[in-house]
C-alpha cells in the first residue's frame, strides 16, 4: 500500500485514526481523573494491527517473516540482557538478521560469483530498513543502553510501525523506547504532523513524479544531445530527492500524529559545501546507522590513516550494496569512498580555504556524477550498466551539443526544473514561516496545506501506480 494512493488516504488512514483516537478519548471523557497523556495499550494494539495489515496488503506471505523477526528479537533481547556470554548471543542475532537479508536480497547477486545456481526469491518489502532497526535494538540491548522489551506486541510496534516501515527513516529503538510506553497527543501536534504529511505528498505528486517523467523520456532517447543529457541528469537528481524526502516527510508527519518524534532524514543536501557535508544532510539516519554500528566499532579514524581508509572502504562498499544487489550500487558506494578520502586527506589539507561558490559547484557536480552511476541500475534497457558509457559520452557531446527536440523539452519543463531547484533550498520554508507567523496571514497556515493536498489528490486521480524509488531497497 502506498501513502500516495486513494486506498491509504481515504480508507486505511482514516479508519486507523478512528480506532486509534476514539476509544481512548471516550475513556478520558468519562474518567476525569485519568492522565491526559500516555499511550494506552489499546493504541499500541491498533498501531500493531494496522502496521501488520499495511504490510500484508503488499506482502501477504512475507507477513509471517515479519512476525518471526519480531518474536526472534523479543527472545534475543531478553536472553542477551540475562546472559553472561552476551557477545555469543549478539553474534547469533546478527547472523540471523544478516542471513535473512543476504538470502532475500543478495543470494541472486552472489550465487553466480560463487558458481552456484540459486533462484533468487522475491525481495520482501522494506527488509533493508526493518532489518537495520531490528539490529539497532539487539545491539543497544547488548550495550546496556536500553532495557529489553519483554512484550512482543510493543516491540512489534517498533519493528513494523507502518509510517516508516518500508522506506525509513531508520529509527533506533532508544529514540522511541519511551514513546512506546508513554506518549502524549495534542491537536497542535496532530495539525503539525498533518501539515508535514501534506508537504511530503505534494513533493511526491507535484514534483518528483513529473520531473521523473522528464528523466524517463530523455534517458530513453537515442539521439540525446549534451543539453538533453544534462537535463536528464538534473531531472533524476531532483526526482530522487523529492521522492525520498517526500516519503520521509510523510513518515515523520504520520509519526507526529501518533505521538512519535522520528529523526529527520534530510536537511537540504543540495546546498552542501562538500561530500562530507552532503552525507550529513542526505539519508541522515542511514549514515548515522553505519557510523555508529559499523564505522566506530571498526575503529573509526582512531587507528591511523591506513586503518581509517580501510574502514571507510568497508563502510561505503556496504552502503552501496545496501541500496541494491547490483554492480552499479557497489560502484556508487566505492565512488563516494574515493571522494571522501580525497576530501579528507587531500583537499582539506592542500586546497583550503576553497571559495564557497567553487566548493558548492564542485560538490553539486560530484553528486550529479554519483547519481549517474546510481540511476543505471538495470531497471530498463536504457538504464542498464552497459548503457552507462554511452550516456557518459552524450553528456560531453557525442551526439552534438543540442538538438531541437531536447531544447523544446527543456524549455517546456523549465518552470518545473526551476521550481525543483528552488524547492531544494531552505528559501520556501523560510518564506512560509515568516509569512504564517504574522497574524495577518495566519490563515495561510491552513490554506496552503489544503491547496497542496487538493492539487496532489487531483494529480493522484490521473497518476495510477506511482511507487517510491526507495521501496525497492
N, C-alpha and C positions, 0 to 999 in steps of 0.2 A: 504494500500500500504506500502510495506517495503522499507527502504533505501537499503537493500541488495537484490534487485530484478532488473531484466532486465527492467521492465516497468518503474521503477523510474530512474534508471541510464541512460537509453538510450531513454526515451520518455518524462517522466514528467519533470525531472530536466532540460534537455537541452531546452525544449520549455519555461519553466518558466524563465530561464536565458535570453533567446532570447527576450521574451516580456518585461522583466524587464529592461534590459540594452539598447536594440537597439533604441527604440523611444526617450528616454531622451538623448542618445548620439547624435542622429541626430539633436535634438533641440539645444544642446550645440554647435554642429558643425557649425550651421548656425547662431547662436546668440552669437557672441564672447563676448558680454558684460554681458552675463548671468553668475551667480556664478557657479564655477566649482563644488562645493559641494551642499549638500542638497538633500533631498528625494522629488521628485515631487509627486503630488497627483496620477499621473499615476502609479508610482511604488508601492505605498501603495495599490492601487486598484488591481494591478497584484498580489501582495502578498496575499491579502484577497481572491481573486477569486481562486488562486492556492491552498490556505490553505483549503478553503471550498471543492474544488474538491478533494484534497488529503484525507480529512476526509470522504467525501461521497463515495469514492472508496471502503472503507471497511464498512462504516456505513451510507448507504443512508437514512434510516428512521430517525436515530438519528441526522442527519444534522439539522433538524428543532429544536431539543433540543439545539444544539449548537447556532443556530441563536437566539433562545429565551433567552438563557443565556446572549448573547451579548447585546440584546435590553434591557433586565431587568437591567443589570449592568450599562448601559448608563443612564437609568432612575434613578436608585438608587444613582449613583454618583452625578447627578445634584440635586436631591432632598435633599440628605444629606448635600451638600455644602450650600444650600439655607435655610434649615430648622432651626428652633430654637430648636426643640426637636430632635436633631441629633441621640441621643442614641436609641430612639424608632425605627427610620428608619434603623439604623445599625443592631439592633436585628432582624428586619424583613428581611433584606438582608441576614444575617447569617442563619436564619431559612430557607429561600428559598433555599440557596445553600446546606446546610447540609441536608435538607429534600430531595432534589433530589438525593444527594449522598447516603443517607440512603435507599431510596426506591430502587434505581437501584442496589446498591452493597450489602446491608445488610439485606433487608427485608426477604430474604430466610434463613438467618442465625438466626435472632432473632425471626421470627414468630413462629417456633416450641417451643422456650423457653417461649413465651408468650401465648402458647396454640392456636395460630391462624393457619389457613390453607390458605396460600397465595402462589400462584405460582410465583416464583422469575423471574423477567424479565431478558432478555439478557443484560449483562453488556455493557454499551456504552464504546467504545474505548477511553482510556485516561481520563476518567471522574475524576479520583483521582487527576490527575495533573492539568487539567484546572479549576477544582473547587477551588483548593488552589490558583491558580493565580488570579481567579476572586475575591476570598475572600481578598487577599492581596490588591487588588485595592480598594474595598469599605472601608476596614479598614484604609488604608492610606489616603483616601479622608476624612474619619471621623476624623482622627488625624490632618488633615490640612497639611500633608506632601506633597501631590500632589494636583494639581488642577483637578477638574472633567473634563472628556473628553466628550464634547457635541456631537461629531461626532461619531455615532455608527460604521462607517466604520473604523475609526482609532482605536477605542477600539477593534473592531473585529480583526484587525491585531494582537494586543497584545494577545487576548484570544486564537485565532485559528492559530497562526503562525505555519506553518507546520514543521519547523525543530525540534521544541521541544514540539509539541502538545501532543503526545501520551505517551512519557516516559521521559519528562523533558529534561534538568534541570528545576526546578521550578523557573521561573523568576518573580521577583517582579516588579510591574508596575513602581515604581520610578527608577528602574535601567535602564529602556528602554524608559521612557517617552520622554526624549529629542530626542532620536533617531527616535521615531515615527514621529516626526515633522521635524527634521533636522539631516541628517546623510551624511557622506562622503563615497565615494567609490574610491578605488585605485587598480591598478594592483597588487601592493605588498600585499594589504590586501586580495584580491581575491586569490592570489597564496598561502598565508599563510593559508587561510581557506580551500583551496583545499587540501593542504598537511595534514591538521588536519583531514579533512573528510576521506581521503585515509587511514590514520593511524587507524581511527576508523573502517573502513570497513575491513581492514586487521585483526584487533583484533577479529572482529566478525567471519569472514570466515575462517581464518587460525589458530586461537587459540581457541576461545570459542566453535565453532561448533564441531571440532574433540575431544576436551577434554570433552565436554558434551556427545559425543558418548561413550567415555570410561566410564563415570559415569553411563549412562543408561545400558550399558552392564553388569557392575559389580553389580549394585544395584539389578538387577533382578535375580541374580544367587543365587539359593537356598543354595548350599554348599559353601558359601563365607567364606573364611578364614579371619583371623585377618589382614593379609597382604593385601588382596583384599579389605577389608572394609576400611582400612585406605587410600588405593589408591583411592577408590571411593570418600571418604570424601574430600581429597585434590583436586580431579578432579572437584567436584562440586564447591569448593571454587574458583578455577581458572575459571571455566565456568561462574559463576555468575559475577565475577569481570570483565573479558574481554568482556562478553556480554553487561553488563550495561555500563561500562566505554567506550566501543566501541561505543555504541549508543550516549552517551554524547559527545564523541569526534566528531562524525558526526554532531550532533546538533550544537555544538559550531563552527565547521568549516563552516557549511552552514550559520549560523548567521553572521559569519565574512564576507562571500562572499556578503551577502546582506546589510552589513554595521552595524550590531548589534554586541555588545560585551556581550555575555552571560556569566554568572558566571561559574567558574569551579565547577565540581561536584565530582571530585576525585583527591586526592593527595597521591597516593601510600599508600593505607590503610594497606597493609600487612607489612609495615615496622614500624608500630605503636609500642609504648612502653607502652601502657596502653589502657584501654577501652575508656576512655575519649578522648585520642589521636586518637583512631580508628574512633570515630564518628566526629572528626574534619576533617577526611580525606575521609570518606565513605559517599556517597549521601549527600554532604555538603549542598545542597540547601534545602533538606527536614529537616535536623537537624536545619538549620537556621530558617526555617519557624516555626517549633514547638517551638523553643527557643523564637523567637520574638513575635509570635502571640498566644502562649499558656503558656509557662513556665513563662516568665516575667510578663504577666498580672495576673497570679495566685499568684504572689509574689516572684517567683524565690527562692533564698536562703536567702532572707532578713527578713524572719519572724520566724527564729528559726529552729532547726533541725527537729522537728516533722513535721512542715509545709513543709519543704524542701523535706523530704522523701515522703510526700503525693503528692506534686506537681510532683515529679519525677515519682511516680507510675501512676498518671493520664496521664502524657505525654507519657510515654513508653508503657502503655497499648494501648493508641490511636495510637501510632506509629506502634505497632504490627498489630492492626486491620486495619490501613490504607493500609497495604500490602495485605490484603485479609480477606474475611469473613470466617474465619476458626479458629478452636481452636489452631492449631499449630502456627499460626501467633500471636495470643494473648499470647500464652505461650512463644513464641520467644521474644515478647516485654517485658513481665514480667521477663524473664531471663536476659535481659540487664539491667532492672531496678535493679535487685538484684546485678549484677556485679558492676554497677555504685555506688550503695550505699555502697557496701563493699569497693570499691576503694576509695571513697570519705571520708568515716568515719572510716575505719579500716586500710586498707593497707597503706595509706599515713600517717597515724598517728603513727602506731606501727612498720611498716616494711620499713621505709625509712632510708637511701637510699638503693634501690634494684639494684644489679649489672645489667648492661644494657642487657647482654645476657639472664639472667633469666627473666627480665621484658619482653623482646621481645618474648622469648619462651612461657612464660605463657600467654601472650596476644594472640599469634597465636593459642594455644590450646583452649583458651576460645572462640575465634572466630570460630574455627572449630566446636566445640560443638554447637555453636549458629546456624551455617549453617546446622548441623544435624537436628535440630528442624525445621528450615526453609524449608528444602528440602522435608520433609514428609507432603505435603500439600494435599494429596488425589488425585493428578492428575493421578495416576495409582494405580493398586492393590499393586505393590511393594513399592509405596510411600504413602500408607495410614498411618494415625496416629497410627493405631493399629499395624502396622508393625515396628514402631519405636523401641519398646523394644527389638524385635528380632535382629534388626540391631545393637543396642547397645551391645547386647551380643556377636555378631560377632566381634565387634571391640576389645573385650577383650578375644577372643579365644574360643567362644562357639563351633565353627566348626573347631577348630585347628588353629595353628599359621600361617600355609601357606599351599597352595596346588599347584600342578604342573600347573594347568590352570591359577591360579591367578599370579603365578610367571612369567609365559610366557607372559601374558598380560601386566604385569608391565614392564618387560624388553623391550617388543615391543614398549611400549609408553614412555619409559624413556626419549628419546630425546625431545618429546613433553612436558612432565612434566618439564624437565629441562629448556626448552625454556619459558614455562609459569612462572616458578619460577624467572628466570632472568628478564622476561618482566614485572613482577610486582614490580620491583625495579627501582630507577631513573638511574641506570647504563647505559642502552641502550640509553636513551635520552641524557645523559652526553657525551657519546662517539660520538653520532651523531652530537651534537653541536660543540664539539671540532674538529671534522673532517671537517664538511661542512664550518666552519668559515675560514678555511685555503684556500687561493686562489688556491692552487694546487689541492685540492679535491672539489672545489666548484660545479663541475658538478654532484656530488652525491646528491646535494640538489634537483635536478630534477630526476636523475636516480633512486634513491632508492624509492621515492613515485611511480614512473611509474612501477617499478618492483613489488612493493607491490600491486598496482592496477591490474596489469596483472595477478598475481597469485590469487588474490581474485576473479577476474572475471572468471578465469579458474575453480576455485573451485565452484563458484556460478553456473556455467553451469551444474554441476552434483549434486548440493545440493538440488534442489527442494524447497519446502516451508520451510523457516527457520526463524520463528518469534523470536523476542527478548523476553527474560524471563519476563521483566517488563511490557510488553504490557498488561498482564492480570491484572495489578494492577491499 
